[in-house]
Amino acid sequence: MTRVVVVTGTDTGVGKTIATAALAARARAAGERVLVVKPVQTGIGPDSAEPADVDTVAELADVDVQELTRLREPLAPDTAARLERVPLPTVREHVARIRALLPAYDRVIVEGAGGLLVRLDAEGGTLLDLARDLTFALRRADGSPVDVVVVCRAGLGTLNHTELTTTALRAVQIEPAGLVIGSWPREPGLAETCNRTDLPRVTGVPVLAVLPADAGSLAPEVFRSAAPAWFA
């Protein structure tokens, strides 16, 4: 039975891609066949200097990756697609494509774009809709589990943002599997130290991992060796 993990963030730039790579590296180290899927990637064009998220994950975790849709402008997917005048797959189509990939893998990790309510298609579908539809489709089909992991910041504001995200998930009957603090500073201050304790207290969701701030800059072999130890 394939285990599906949906990775979302409380905002953009919280460390979601590095957290996805760490989850993938941990599963790979346990001997699992792992695929990371990015339904929509924005901000990547022919002249982009920055690598796509799936390229970063593939390099750091050494797992299979698939990017389903790519858009040039660094904007929300529906806005970027509208400016580019290209159609976006619907959330239903994304779910169907992800389900078709499951039989070849032990674990499929789906990385969202931005936060939970960022629109992934022109119909208003969001990652929340994708997580909900995937959860209930697999539950009906064969009982395959879907875990939703929320990547959050360490500093001020994270309690509010993380509570909003976990509340939205519970509103569609999805209990978050855990939190990942996406970038832990080398010298944490009072806010970070308190938040590490308060995040599970205020959300009722365990902290699965705390990633060091420099995790994404580690050499791939060092990243893969270190990643399992970042998890509780």
VENURQUI-V558247 format. One record per helix or strand of 2 or more residues. SS is the DSSP state (H for helix, E for strand). FROM is the first residue (numbers start at 0). LEN is the number of residues. Records with the same first field share a line. If there is no record, write none. Layout:
SS=FROM-LEN  FROM-LEN
This chain:
E=2-7  33-5  63-4  106-9  145-7  177-7  206-6
H=15-14  52-9  76-8  90-14  126-15  157-14  189-14  214-3  219-11
